[in-house]
Amino acid sequence: MPLTQVSAALLSSEANAQGFRNRIINGDMRIDQRNAGASSTPATDTYTLDRWGYAASQASKFTVQQNAASVTPPAGFTNYLGATVASAVTIGASDFFWIQQFIEGYNIADLGWGSANAQTVTLSFWVRSSLTGTFGGALQNSANNRSYPFTFTISAANTWEYETVTIPGDTAGTWLTTNGKGIRLSFGLGVGSDRTGPAGAWAATNYASATGATSVVGTNGATFYITGVQLEAGTVAEQFERLDYGRQLIQCQRYYYRVSPGASSRILCITGYSQTTTQSVNHLQFPVTMRARPAGLETTGTATDYAISYVITSAACNAVPTFSGSTSELTGSVNAYVASGLTAGQAAVLLSNSSTAYLGWSAEL
């Protein structure tokens, strides 16, 4: 075996030994910071369960939920991502609907894609649908000019089936090995001819699924459930790599972090200081280094869902907190506002004033 191939094999073995065999994060769908198991109707290019995005050419055609319809997951799993058609669509050439995960470049660097030493990978997963037939997906690079459409078959309706797809490493194109988009994995739910191509071969174009794949979105009420998603180096699908919950949560928090009160209404606490009599600036250190500096702040509800505690009292906010900036991948700042009563220079604490209030920071790919 040439030295370069030996080196690649050693890198792959080392990664596997350290619990890095599966390049997919939250492949067993246990983490759902955004919705906590509630159903959502995602807009295009938004996230559902942690690390799992949704893209669509038309709005309001799917609902997505952790453990949708509460069917029994495959043995060894407790969660799955469930997509249900809310309004059927006849797919046109430019239409598209898919579930996706972007894998950070740092996490695929050892695969050597874009070089003569590109390693073969194997994708495996459990899937269940109310439809049967041939379904499709693809692997793509960040520039969307290299793609590998693949197919898999669902033989029995409403039955969990195990699928494996082996994909040769791409020796061409540019595959990022930084904190950018390394590989995009997509599962097609209905993709038009503009973004589909022949399965089983690399193409120098933007394909997100395979030609002739079943259109889930074409049937009102149709379901597509998936879990146990694994992408690993090699030609054989190994047993699903299971991580403890805490380690998997940390992996997810690199891309999205949410502070919420849970069952209590007064637990969201971010310390800071009063900048004026009406505004405090509150600072938070993230529990893990995020992929990049968050560019904004996610909130919910109205102003009175938040409050500022100061001296020995507290007051409901008169505006929803806003993003004050992130000085690095480790910290974020929040501006909070009350009508009056603060003293410039004194300590202040931002609280939740309801059980539904939250603050979220995203560094998603």
Beta strands, then each sheet from edge to edge (+ up, - down):
strand 1: 46-47
strand 2: 53-56
strand 3: 62-66
strand 4: 81-85
strand 5: 96-104
strand 6: 121-129
strand 7: 133-140
strand 8: 147-154
strand 9: 161-167
strand 10: 181-191
strand 11: 196-197
strand 12: 209-210
strand 13: 223-233
strand 14: 256-259
strand 15: 270-274
strand 16: 279-285
strand 17: 298-299
strand 18: 306-310
strand 19: 313-316
strand 20: 319-325
strand 21: 331-337
strand 22: 347-352
strand 23: 359-362
sheet 1: 1+ 2- 5+ 10- 7+ 8-
sheet 2: 3+ 4- 13+ 6- 9+
sheet 3: 11+ 12+
sheet 4: 14+ 23- 17+
sheet 5: 19+ 18- 22+ 15- 16+ 21- 20+
end
